[in-house]
Amino acid sequence: MIRIYRRMKAEGLRSKMILQVHDELNFSVVPEEKSRVELLVIEEMQSACTLAVPLIADAGWGTNWLEAH
């Protein structure tokens, strides 16, 4: 999460990470930044640590949390 925050800030993104719920992160994303934010978050989450099994991240989108699932 810290690396995501730092990358978003360094890349000048206006989108914001607003909430963590267990193993999920919730963002408020500027529509024009959708693909950049999705790629950034998936890259950072999948490379967060080295495991014996692959660490897979995905993204869901919606105007609220329910729609994103």
mmJSON file of the N, C-alpha and C atoms, coordinates in Angstrom:
{"data_MODEL":{"atom_site":{
"group_PDB":["ATOM","ATOM","ATOM","ATOM","ATOM","ATOM","ATOM","ATOM","ATOM","ATOM","ATOM","ATOM","ATOM","ATOM","ATOM","ATOM","ATOM","ATOM","ATOM","ATOM","ATOM","ATOM","ATOM","ATOM","ATOM","ATOM","ATOM","ATOM","ATOM","ATOM","ATOM","ATOM","ATOM","ATOM","ATOM","ATOM","ATOM","ATOM","ATOM","ATOM","ATOM","ATOM","ATOM","ATOM","ATOM","ATOM","ATOM","ATOM","ATOM","ATOM","ATOM","ATOM","ATOM","ATOM","ATOM","ATOM","ATOM","ATOM","ATOM","ATOM","ATOM","ATOM","ATOM","ATOM","ATOM","ATOM","ATOM","ATOM","ATOM","ATOM","ATOM","ATOM","ATOM","ATOM","ATOM","ATOM","ATOM","ATOM","ATOM","ATOM","ATOM","ATOM","ATOM","ATOM","ATOM","ATOM","ATOM","ATOM","ATOM","ATOM","ATOM","ATOM","ATOM","ATOM","ATOM","ATOM","ATOM","ATOM","ATOM","ATOM","ATOM","ATOM","ATOM","ATOM","ATOM","ATOM","ATOM","ATOM","ATOM","ATOM","ATOM","ATOM","ATOM","ATOM","ATOM","ATOM","ATOM","ATOM","ATOM","ATOM","ATOM","ATOM","ATOM","ATOM","ATOM","ATOM","ATOM","ATOM","ATOM","ATOM","ATOM","ATOM","ATOM","ATOM","ATOM","ATOM","ATOM","ATOM","ATOM","ATOM","ATOM","ATOM","ATOM","ATOM","ATOM","ATOM","ATOM","ATOM","ATOM","ATOM","ATOM","ATOM","ATOM","ATOM","ATOM","ATOM","ATOM","ATOM","ATOM","ATOM","ATOM","ATOM","ATOM","ATOM","ATOM","ATOM","ATOM","ATOM","ATOM","ATOM","ATOM","ATOM","ATOM","ATOM","ATOM","ATOM","ATOM","ATOM","ATOM","ATOM","ATOM","ATOM","ATOM","ATOM","ATOM","ATOM","ATOM","ATOM","ATOM","ATOM","ATOM","ATOM","ATOM","ATOM","ATOM","ATOM","ATOM","ATOM","ATOM","ATOM","ATOM","ATOM","ATOM","ATOM","ATOM","ATOM","ATOM"],
"id":[1,2,3,4,5,6,7,8,9,10,11,12,13,14,15,16,17,18,19,20,21,22,23,24,25,26,27,28,29,30,31,32,33,34,35,36,37,38,39,40,41,42,43,44,45,46,47,48,49,50,51,52,53,54,55,56,57,58,59,60,61,62,63,64,65,66,67,68,69,70,71,72,73,74,75,76,77,78,79,80,81,82,83,84,85,86,87,88,89,90,91,92,93,94,95,96,97,98,99,100,101,102,103,104,105,106,107,108,109,110,111,112,113,114,115,116,117,118,119,120,121,122,123,124,125,126,127,128,129,130,131,132,133,134,135,136,137,138,139,140,141,142,143,144,145,146,147,148,149,150,151,152,153,154,155,156,157,158,159,160,161,162,163,164,165,166,167,168,169,170,171,172,173,174,175,176,177,178,179,180,181,182,183,184,185,186,187,188,189,190,191,192,193,194,195,196,197,198,199,200,201,202,203,204,205,206,207],
"type_symbol":["N","C","C","N","C","C","N","C","C","N","C","C","N","C","C","N","C","C","N","C","C","N","C","C","N","C","C","N","C","C","N","C","C","N","C","C","N","C","C","N","C","C","N","C","C","N","C","C","N","C","C","N","C","C","N","C","C","N","C","C","N","C","C","N","C","C","N","C","C","N","C","C","N","C","C","N","C","C","N","C","C","N","C","C","N","C","C","N","C","C","N","C","C","N","C","C","N","C","C","N","C","C","N","C","C","N","C","C","N","C","C","N","C","C","N","C","C","N","C","C","N","C","C","N","C","C","N","C","C","N","C","C","N","C","C","N","C","C","N","C","C","N","C","C","N","C","C","N","C","C","N","C","C","N","C","C","N","C","C","N","C","C","N","C","C","N","C","C","N","C","C","N","C","C","N","C","C","N","C","C","N","C","C","N","C","C","N","C","C","N","C","C","N","C","C","N","C","C","N","C","C","N","C","C","N","C","C"],
"label_atom_id":["N","CA","C","N","CA","C","N","CA","C","N","CA","C","N","CA","C","N","CA","C","N","CA","C","N","CA","C","N","CA","C","N","CA","C","N","CA","C","N","CA","C","N","CA","C","N","CA","C","N","CA","C","N","CA","C","N","CA","C","N","CA","C","N","CA","C","N","CA","C","N","CA","C","N","CA","C","N","CA","C","N","CA","C","N","CA","C","N","CA","C","N","CA","C","N","CA","C","N","CA","C","N","CA","C","N","CA","C","N","CA","C","N","CA","C","N","CA","C","N","CA","C","N","CA","C","N","CA","C","N","CA","C","N","CA","C","N","CA","C","N","CA","C","N","CA","C","N","CA","C","N","CA","C","N","CA","C","N","CA","C","N","CA","C","N","CA","C","N","CA","C","N","CA","C","N","CA","C","N","CA","C","N","CA","C","N","CA","C","N","CA","C","N","CA","C","N","CA","C","N","CA","C","N","CA","C","N","CA","C","N","CA","C","N","CA","C","N","CA","C","N","CA","C","N","CA","C","N","CA","C","N","CA","C","N","CA","C","N","CA","C"],
"label_alt_id":[null,null,null,null,null,null,null,null,null,null,null,null,null,null,null,null,null,null,null,null,null,null,null,null,null,null,null,null,null,null,null,null,null,null,null,null,null,null,null,null,null,null,null,null,null,null,null,null,null,null,null,null,null,null,null,null,null,null,null,null,null,null,null,null,null,null,null,null,null,null,null,null,null,null,null,null,null,null,null,null,null,null,null,null,null,null,null,null,null,null,null,null,null,null,null,null,null,null,null,null,null,null,null,null,null,null,null,null,null,null,null,null,null,null,null,null,null,null,null,null,null,null,null,null,null,null,null,null,null,null,null,null,null,null,null,null,null,null,null,null,null,null,null,null,null,null,null,null,null,null,null,null,null,null,null,null,null,null,null,null,null,null,null,null,null,null,null,null,null,null,null,null,null,null,null,null,null,null,null,null,null,null,null,null,null,null,null,null,null,null,null,null,null,null,null,null,null,null,null,null,null,null,null,null,null,null,null],
"label_comp_id":["MET","MET","MET","ILE","ILE","ILE","ARG","ARG","ARG","ILE","ILE","ILE","TYR","TYR","TYR","ARG","ARG","ARG","ARG","ARG","ARG","MET","MET","MET","LYS","LYS","LYS","ALA","ALA","ALA","GLU","GLU","GLU","GLY","GLY","GLY","LEU","LEU","LEU","ARG","ARG","ARG","SER","SER","SER","LYS","LYS","LYS","MET","MET","MET","ILE","ILE","ILE","LEU","LEU","LEU","GLN","GLN","GLN","VAL","VAL","VAL","HIS","HIS","HIS","ASP","ASP","ASP","GLU","GLU","GLU","LEU","LEU","LEU","ASN","ASN","ASN","PHE","PHE","PHE","SER","SER","SER","VAL","VAL","VAL","VAL","VAL","VAL","PRO","PRO","PRO","GLU","GLU","GLU","GLU","GLU","GLU","LYS","LYS","LYS","SER","SER","SER","ARG","ARG","ARG","VAL","VAL","VAL","GLU","GLU","GLU","LEU","LEU","LEU","LEU","LEU","LEU","VAL","VAL","VAL","ILE","ILE","ILE","GLU","GLU","GLU","GLU","GLU","GLU","MET","MET","MET","GLN","GLN","GLN","SER","SER","SER","ALA","ALA","ALA","CYS","CYS","CYS","THR","THR","THR","LEU","LEU","LEU","ALA","ALA","ALA","VAL","VAL","VAL","PRO","PRO","PRO","LEU","LEU","LEU","ILE","ILE","ILE","ALA","ALA","ALA","ASP","ASP","ASP","ALA","ALA","ALA","GLY","GLY","GLY","TRP","TRP","TRP","GLY","GLY","GLY","THR","THR","THR","ASN","ASN","ASN","TRP","TRP","TRP","LEU","LEU","LEU","GLU","GLU","GLU","ALA","ALA","ALA","HIS","HIS","HIS"],
"label_asym_id":["A","A","A","A","A","A","A","A","A","A","A","A","A","A","A","A","A","A","A","A","A","A","A","A","A","A","A","A","A","A","A","A","A","A","A","A","A","A","A","A","A","A","A","A","A","A","A","A","A","A","A","A","A","A","A","A","A","A","A","A","A","A","A","A","A","A","A","A","A","A","A","A","A","A","A","A","A","A","A","A","A","A","A","A","A","A","A","A","A","A","A","A","A","A","A","A","A","A","A","A","A","A","A","A","A","A","A","A","A","A","A","A","A","A","A","A","A","A","A","A","A","A","A","A","A","A","A","A","A","A","A","A","A","A","A","A","A","A","A","A","A","A","A","A","A","A","A","A","A","A","A","A","A","A","A","A","A","A","A","A","A","A","A","A","A","A","A","A","A","A","A","A","A","A","A","A","A","A","A","A","A","A","A","A","A","A","A","A","A","A","A","A","A","A","A","A","A","A","A","A","A","A","A","A","A","A","A"],
"label_entity_id":["1","1","1","1","1","1","1","1","1","1","1","1","1","1","1","1","1","1","1","1","1","1","1","1","1","1","1","1","1","1","1","1","1","1","1","1","1","1","1","1","1","1","1","1","1","1","1","1","1","1","1","1","1","1","1","1","1","1","1","1","1","1","1","1","1","1","1","1","1","1","1","1","1","1","1","1","1","1","1","1","1","1","1","1","1","1","1","1","1","1","1","1","1","1","1","1","1","1","1","1","1","1","1","1","1","1","1","1","1","1","1","1","1","1","1","1","1","1","1","1","1","1","1","1","1","1","1","1","1","1","1","1","1","1","1","1","1","1","1","1","1","1","1","1","1","1","1","1","1","1","1","1","1","1","1","1","1","1","1","1","1","1","1","1","1","1","1","1","1","1","1","1","1","1","1","1","1","1","1","1","1","1","1","1","1","1","1","1","1","1","1","1","1","1","1","1","1","1","1","1","1","1","1","1","1","1","1"],
"label_seq_id":[1,1,1,2,2,2,3,3,3,4,4,4,5,5,5,6,6,6,7,7,7,8,8,8,9,9,9,10,10,10,11,11,11,12,12,12,13,13,13,14,14,14,15,15,15,16,16,16,17,17,17,18,18,18,19,19,19,20,20,20,21,21,21,22,22,22,23,23,23,24,24,24,25,25,25,26,26,26,27,27,27,28,28,28,29,29,29,30,30,30,31,31,31,32,32,32,33,33,33,34,34,34,35,35,35,36,36,36,37,37,37,38,38,38,39,39,39,40,40,40,41,41,41,42,42,42,43,43,43,44,44,44,45,45,45,46,46,46,47,47,47,48,48,48,49,49,49,50,50,50,51,51,51,52,52,52,53,53,53,54,54,54,55,55,55,56,56,56,57,57,57,58,58,58,59,59,59,60,60,60,61,61,61,62,62,62,63,63,63,64,64,64,65,65,65,66,66,66,67,67,67,68,68,68,69,69,69],
"pdbx_PDB_ins_code":[null,null,null,null,null,null,null,null,null,null,null,null,null,null,null,null,null,null,null,null,null,null,null,null,null,null,null,null,null,null,null,null,null,null,null,null,null,null,null,null,null,null,null,null,null,null,null,null,null,null,null,null,null,null,null,null,null,null,null,null,null,null,null,null,null,null,null,null,null,null,null,null,null,null,null,null,null,null,null,null,null,null,null,null,null,null,null,null,null,null,null,null,null,null,null,null,null,null,null,null,null,null,null,null,null,null,null,null,null,null,null,null,null,null,null,null,null,null,null,null,null,null,null,null,null,null,null,null,null,null,null,null,null,null,null,null,null,null,null,null,null,null,null,null,null,null,null,null,null,null,null,null,null,null,null,null,null,null,null,null,null,null,null,null,null,null,null,null,null,null,null,null,null,null,null,null,null,null,null,null,null,null,null,null,null,null,null,null,null,null,null,null,null,null,null,null,null,null,null,null,null,null,null,null,null,null,null],
"Cartn_x":[0.823,0.0,0.872,1.954,2.843,3.466,3.877,4.465,3.435,2.194,1.135,0.968,0.859,0.714,1.871,3.083,4.255,4.285,3.956,3.931,2.849,1.677,0.594,1.011,1.654,2.112,3.213,4.195,5.318,4.853,3.824,3.315,2.28,2.032,1.13,-0.331,-0.73,-2.125,-3.014,-4.207,-5.171,-6.059,-6.069,-6.852,-6.284,-7.131,-6.721,-7.094,-6.194,-6.502,-7.232,-8.459,-9.248,-9.559,-9.429,-9.878,-9.238,-8.903,-8.489,-9.489,-9.998,-10.896,-10.342,-9.765,-9.132,-8.129,-8.412,-7.465,-7.853,-8.648,-9.073,-8.656,-8.381,-8.109,-9.203,-9.644,-10.699,-10.111,-10.38,-9.829,-10.945,-10.726,-11.539,-10.696,-11.157,-10.335,-10.913,-10.05,-10.405,-10.603,-11.734,-12.031,-10.895,-10.2,-9.112,-7.913,-7.828,-6.692,-6.993,-8.162,-8.61,-7.597,-7.162,-6.254,-4.889,-4.4,-3.103,-3.149,-4.224,-4.351,-4.471,-5.289,-5.447,-4.114,-3.367,-2.078,-1.109,-1.032,-0.133,-0.448,-1.724,-2.12,-1.838,-2.197,-1.951,-0.458,0.345,1.804,2.348,1.982,2.523,2.034,0.774,0.249,0.831,1.002,1.534,3.03,3.722,5.16,5.462,4.444,4.608,5.577,5.591,6.521,6.696,7.763,8.04,7.501,6.662,6.072,6.357,6.13,6.301,5.179,4.093,2.965,2.765,2.165,1.964,0.983,1.261,0.383,-0.394,-1.695,-2.521,-3.428,-3.462,-4.348,-5.279,-6.471,-7.391,-8.082,-8.873,-9.551,-11.012,-11.855,-13.263,-13.621,-14.59,-14.946,-16.426,-16.785,-18.178,-18.3,-19.501,-19.725,-19.787,-19.886,-19.853,-19.201,-18.987,-18.281,-19.041,-20.34,-21.145,-20.998,-21.083,-20.947,-19.557,-18.562,-17.192,-16.956,-17.877,-17.725,-18.551],
"Cartn_y":[-1.182,0.0,1.253,1.212,2.366,2.591,1.513,1.653,2.177,1.743,2.248,3.744,4.155,5.584,6.394,5.918,6.655,6.747,5.644,5.671,6.6,6.558,7.437,8.899,9.208,10.576,10.956,10.066,10.34,10.507,9.766,9.829,10.94,11.682,12.819,12.451,11.273,10.856,11.616,11.938,12.623,11.635,10.376,9.333,9.105,8.594,8.398,7.009,6.419,5.197,5.644,5.126,5.656,4.661,3.352,2.395,1.035,0.37,-1.029,-1.819,-2.895,-3.799,-5.208,-5.76,-7.079,-7.151,-7.914,-8.076,-7.244,-6.21,-5.37,-3.923,-3.244,-1.814,-1.117,0.028,0.793,2.144,2.532,3.765,4.649,5.933,6.901,7.273,6.869,6.986,8.02,8.92,9.881,9.073,9.228,8.381,8.266,9.346,9.297,8.475,8.207,7.481,6.007,5.545,4.189,3.12,3.101,2.039,2.157,3.387,3.58,3.099,3.44,3.036,1.517,0.914,-0.538,-1.243,-0.847,-1.466,-1.265,-0.052,0.263,-0.591,-0.662,-1.41,-2.898,-3.459,-4.887,-5.184,-4.356,-4.56,-4.551,-3.555,-3.433,-4.559,-4.923,-5.969,-7.338,-7.632,-8.939,-9.056,-7.951,-8.004,-7.625,-7.628,-7.21,-8.108,-9.394,-10.31,-11.542,-12.271,-13.488,-14.684,-15.458,-16.643,-17.876,-19.048,-20.282,-20.469,-19.778,-19.821,-18.407,-18.286,-16.939,-16.12,-14.854,-13.917,-13.177,-13.391,-12.836,-11.739,-10.616,-9.508,-9.239,-8.76,-8.378,-7.082,-6.555,-5.287,-5.398,-4.741,-4.628,-3.148,-2.757,-1.352,-1.143,-0.021,0.322,1.66,2.165,3.442,3.254,1.98,1.68,0.303,-0.078,-1.317,-2.538,-2.556,-3.679,-3.877,-2.81,-2.911,-3.429,-3.129,-3.524,-5.017,-5.714,-7.161,-7.856],
"Cartn_z":[0.0,0.0,0.0,0.717,0.759,-0.608,-1.272,-2.609,-3.604,-3.483,-4.364,-4.144,-2.91,-2.586,-3.161,-2.951,-3.429,-4.952,-5.632,-7.104,-7.626,-7.023,-7.463,-7.309,-6.208,-5.966,-6.959,-7.158,-8.062,-9.505,-9.893,-11.262,-11.444,-10.391,-10.476,-10.688,-10.226,-10.378,-9.394,-9.828,-8.968,-8.213,-8.644,-7.972,-6.574,-5.686,-4.286,-3.788,-2.986,-2.261,-1.0,-0.782,0.33,1.438,1.158,2.165,1.959,3.052,3.029,3.857,3.285,3.997,3.808,4.848,4.818,3.673,2.628,1.524,0.299,0.489,-0.624,-0.383,-1.49,-1.453,-2.245,-1.761,-2.411,-2.815,-4.062,-4.609,-5.133,-5.089,-5.81,-7.026,-8.216,-9.419,-10.376,-10.806,-11.845,-13.133,-13.833,-14.998,-16.017,-16.291,-17.271,-16.793,-15.499,-14.931,-14.686,-15.072,-14.734,-15.132,-16.376,-16.82,-16.158,-15.955,-15.29,-13.849,-13.146,-11.741,-11.637,-12.487,-12.438,-12.655,-13.671,-13.95,-12.794,-12.27,-11.165,-9.937,-9.568,-8.366,-8.539,-9.672,-9.895,-9.888,-10.555,-10.546,-9.13,-8.349,-6.996,-6.078,-6.166,-5.287,-5.638,-6.916,-7.311,-7.04,-6.878,-6.595,-5.145,-4.296,-2.899,-2.131,-2.455,-1.806,-2.688,-2.444,-3.201,-2.426,-3.09,-2.476,-3.336,-2.784,-3.544,-4.57,-4.37,-5.316,-5.867,-7.05,-7.592,-6.755,-6.632,-5.941,-7.031,-7.08,-8.145,-7.577,-8.275,-7.909,-9.089,-8.789,-9.861,-9.457,-10.377,-10.116,-10.513,-9.763,-10.091,-10.072,-10.886,-11.017,-10.794,-10.21,-10.02,-9.324,-9.279,-8.587,-7.081,-6.639,-5.211,-5.026,-3.793,-3.487,-4.01,-3.872,-4.333,-5.844,-6.611,-8.058,-8.479,-7.713,-8.056,-7.893,-7.264,-7.082,-8.082],
"occupancy":[1.0,1.0,1.0,1.0,1.0,1.0,1.0,1.0,1.0,1.0,1.0,1.0,1.0,1.0,1.0,1.0,1.0,1.0,1.0,1.0,1.0,1.0,1.0,1.0,1.0,1.0,1.0,1.0,1.0,1.0,1.0,1.0,1.0,1.0,1.0,1.0,1.0,1.0,1.0,1.0,1.0,1.0,1.0,1.0,1.0,1.0,1.0,1.0,1.0,1.0,1.0,1.0,1.0,1.0,1.0,1.0,1.0,1.0,1.0,1.0,1.0,1.0,1.0,1.0,1.0,1.0,1.0,1.0,1.0,1.0,1.0,1.0,1.0,1.0,1.0,1.0,1.0,1.0,1.0,1.0,1.0,1.0,1.0,1.0,1.0,1.0,1.0,1.0,1.0,1.0,1.0,1.0,1.0,1.0,1.0,1.0,1.0,1.0,1.0,1.0,1.0,1.0,1.0,1.0,1.0,1.0,1.0,1.0,1.0,1.0,1.0,1.0,1.0,1.0,1.0,1.0,1.0,1.0,1.0,1.0,1.0,1.0,1.0,1.0,1.0,1.0,1.0,1.0,1.0,1.0,1.0,1.0,1.0,1.0,1.0,1.0,1.0,1.0,1.0,1.0,1.0,1.0,1.0,1.0,1.0,1.0,1.0,1.0,1.0,1.0,1.0,1.0,1.0,1.0,1.0,1.0,1.0,1.0,1.0,1.0,1.0,1.0,1.0,1.0,1.0,1.0,1.0,1.0,1.0,1.0,1.0,1.0,1.0,1.0,1.0,1.0,1.0,1.0,1.0,1.0,1.0,1.0,1.0,1.0,1.0,1.0,1.0,1.0,1.0,1.0,1.0,1.0,1.0,1.0,1.0,1.0,1.0,1.0,1.0,1.0,1.0,1.0,1.0,1.0,1.0,1.0,1.0],
"B_iso_or_equiv":[0.0,0.0,0.0,0.0,0.0,0.0,0.0,0.0,0.0,0.0,0.0,0.0,0.0,0.0,0.0,0.0,0.0,0.0,0.0,0.0,0.0,0.0,0.0,0.0,0.0,0.0,0.0,0.0,0.0,0.0,0.0,0.0,0.0,0.0,0.0,0.0,0.0,0.0,0.0,0.0,0.0,0.0,0.0,0.0,0.0,0.0,0.0,0.0,0.0,0.0,0.0,0.0,0.0,0.0,0.0,0.0,0.0,0.0,0.0,0.0,0.0,0.0,0.0,0.0,0.0,0.0,0.0,0.0,0.0,0.0,0.0,0.0,0.0,0.0,0.0,0.0,0.0,0.0,0.0,0.0,0.0,0.0,0.0,0.0,0.0,0.0,0.0,0.0,0.0,0.0,0.0,0.0,0.0,0.0,0.0,0.0,0.0,0.0,0.0,0.0,0.0,0.0,0.0,0.0,0.0,0.0,0.0,0.0,0.0,0.0,0.0,0.0,0.0,0.0,0.0,0.0,0.0,0.0,0.0,0.0,0.0,0.0,0.0,0.0,0.0,0.0,0.0,0.0,0.0,0.0,0.0,0.0,0.0,0.0,0.0,0.0,0.0,0.0,0.0,0.0,0.0,0.0,0.0,0.0,0.0,0.0,0.0,0.0,0.0,0.0,0.0,0.0,0.0,0.0,0.0,0.0,0.0,0.0,0.0,0.0,0.0,0.0,0.0,0.0,0.0,0.0,0.0,0.0,0.0,0.0,0.0,0.0,0.0,0.0,0.0,0.0,0.0,0.0,0.0,0.0,0.0,0.0,0.0,0.0,0.0,0.0,0.0,0.0,0.0,0.0,0.0,0.0,0.0,0.0,0.0,0.0,0.0,0.0,0.0,0.0,0.0,0.0,0.0,0.0,0.0,0.0,0.0],
"pdbx_formal_charge":[null,null,null,null,null,null,null,null,null,null,null,null,null,null,null,null,null,null,null,null,null,null,null,null,null,null,null,null,null,null,null,null,null,null,null,null,null,null,null,null,null,null,null,null,null,null,null,null,null,null,null,null,null,null,null,null,null,null,null,null,null,null,null,null,null,null,null,null,null,null,null,null,null,null,null,null,null,null,null,null,null,null,null,null,null,null,null,null,null,null,null,null,null,null,null,null,null,null,null,null,null,null,null,null,null,null,null,null,null,null,null,null,null,null,null,null,null,null,null,null,null,null,null,null,null,null,null,null,null,null,null,null,null,null,null,null,null,null,null,null,null,null,null,null,null,null,null,null,null,null,null,null,null,null,null,null,null,null,null,null,null,null,null,null,null,null,null,null,null,null,null,null,null,null,null,null,null,null,null,null,null,null,null,null,null,null,null,null,null,null,null,null,null,null,null,null,null,null,null,null,null,null,null,null,null,null,null],
"auth_seq_id":[1,1,1,2,2,2,3,3,3,4,4,4,5,5,5,6,6,6,7,7,7,8,8,8,9,9,9,10,10,10,11,11,11,12,12,12,13,13,13,14,14,14,15,15,15,16,16,16,17,17,17,18,18,18,19,19,19,20,20,20,21,21,21,22,22,22,23,23,23,24,24,24,25,25,25,26,26,26,27,27,27,28,28,28,29,29,29,30,30,30,31,31,31,32,32,32,33,33,33,34,34,34,35,35,35,36,36,36,37,37,37,38,38,38,39,39,39,40,40,40,41,41,41,42,42,42,43,43,43,44,44,44,45,45,45,46,46,46,47,47,47,48,48,48,49,49,49,50,50,50,51,51,51,52,52,52,53,53,53,54,54,54,55,55,55,56,56,56,57,57,57,58,58,58,59,59,59,60,60,60,61,61,61,62,62,62,63,63,63,64,64,64,65,65,65,66,66,66,67,67,67,68,68,68,69,69,69],
"auth_comp_id":["MET","MET","MET","ILE","ILE","ILE","ARG","ARG","ARG","ILE","ILE","ILE","TYR","TYR","TYR","ARG","ARG","ARG","ARG","ARG","ARG","MET","MET","MET","LYS","LYS","LYS","ALA","ALA","ALA","GLU","GLU","GLU","GLY","GLY","GLY","LEU","LEU","LEU","ARG","ARG","ARG","SER","SER","SER","LYS","LYS","LYS","MET","MET","MET","ILE","ILE","ILE","LEU","LEU","LEU","GLN","GLN","GLN","VAL","VAL","VAL","HIS","HIS","HIS","ASP","ASP","ASP","GLU","GLU","GLU","LEU","LEU","LEU","ASN","ASN","ASN","PHE","PHE","PHE","SER","SER","SER","VAL","VAL","VAL","VAL","VAL","VAL","PRO","PRO","PRO","GLU","GLU","GLU","GLU","GLU","GLU","LYS","LYS","LYS","SER","SER","SER","ARG","ARG","ARG","VAL","VAL","VAL","GLU","GLU","GLU","LEU","LEU","LEU","LEU","LEU","LEU","VAL","VAL","VAL","ILE","ILE","ILE","GLU","GLU","GLU","GLU","GLU","GLU","MET","MET","MET","GLN","GLN","GLN","SER","SER","SER","ALA","ALA","ALA","CYS","CYS","CYS","THR","THR","THR","LEU","LEU","LEU","ALA","ALA","ALA","VAL","VAL","VAL","PRO","PRO","PRO","LEU","LEU","LEU","ILE","ILE","ILE","ALA","ALA","ALA","ASP","ASP","ASP","ALA","ALA","ALA","GLY","GLY","GLY","TRP","TRP","TRP","GLY","GLY","GLY","THR","THR","THR","ASN","ASN","ASN","TRP","TRP","TRP","LEU","LEU","LEU","GLU","GLU","GLU","ALA","ALA","ALA","HIS","HIS","HIS"],
"auth_asym_id":["A","A","A","A","A","A","A","A","A","A","A","A","A","A","A","A","A","A","A","A","A","A","A","A","A","A","A","A","A","A","A","A","A","A","A","A","A","A","A","A","A","A","A","A","A","A","A","A","A","A","A","A","A","A","A","A","A","A","A","A","A","A","A","A","A","A","A","A","A","A","A","A","A","A","A","A","A","A","A","A","A","A","A","A","A","A","A","A","A","A","A","A","A","A","A","A","A","A","A","A","A","A","A","A","A","A","A","A","A","A","A","A","A","A","A","A","A","A","A","A","A","A","A","A","A","A","A","A","A","A","A","A","A","A","A","A","A","A","A","A","A","A","A","A","A","A","A","A","A","A","A","A","A","A","A","A","A","A","A","A","A","A","A","A","A","A","A","A","A","A","A","A","A","A","A","A","A","A","A","A","A","A","A","A","A","A","A","A","A","A","A","A","A","A","A","A","A","A","A","A","A","A","A","A","A","A","A"],
"auth_atom_id":["N","CA","C","N","CA","C","N","CA","C","N","CA","C","N","CA","C","N","CA","C","N","CA","C","N","CA","C","N","CA","C","N","CA","C","N","CA","C","N","CA","C","N","CA","C","N","CA","C","N","CA","C","N","CA","C","N","CA","C","N","CA","C","N","CA","C","N","CA","C","N","CA","C","N","CA","C","N","CA","C","N","CA","C","N","CA","C","N","CA","C","N","CA","C","N","CA","C","N","CA","C","N","CA","C","N","CA","C","N","CA","C","N","CA","C","N","CA","C","N","CA","C","N","CA","C","N","CA","C","N","CA","C","N","CA","C","N","CA","C","N","CA","C","N","CA","C","N","CA","C","N","CA","C","N","CA","C","N","CA","C","N","CA","C","N","CA","C","N","CA","C","N","CA","C","N","CA","C","N","CA","C","N","CA","C","N","CA","C","N","CA","C","N","CA","C","N","CA","C","N","CA","C","N","CA","C","N","CA","C","N","CA","C","N","CA","C","N","CA","C","N","CA","C","N","CA","C","N","CA","C","N","CA","C","N","CA","C","N","CA","C"],
"pdbx_PDB_model_num":[1,1,1,1,1,1,1,1,1,1,1,1,1,1,1,1,1,1,1,1,1,1,1,1,1,1,1,1,1,1,1,1,1,1,1,1,1,1,1,1,1,1,1,1,1,1,1,1,1,1,1,1,1,1,1,1,1,1,1,1,1,1,1,1,1,1,1,1,1,1,1,1,1,1,1,1,1,1,1,1,1,1,1,1,1,1,1,1,1,1,1,1,1,1,1,1,1,1,1,1,1,1,1,1,1,1,1,1,1,1,1,1,1,1,1,1,1,1,1,1,1,1,1,1,1,1,1,1,1,1,1,1,1,1,1,1,1,1,1,1,1,1,1,1,1,1,1,1,1,1,1,1,1,1,1,1,1,1,1,1,1,1,1,1,1,1,1,1,1,1,1,1,1,1,1,1,1,1,1,1,1,1,1,1,1,1,1,1,1,1,1,1,1,1,1,1,1,1,1,1,1,1,1,1,1,1,1]
}}}
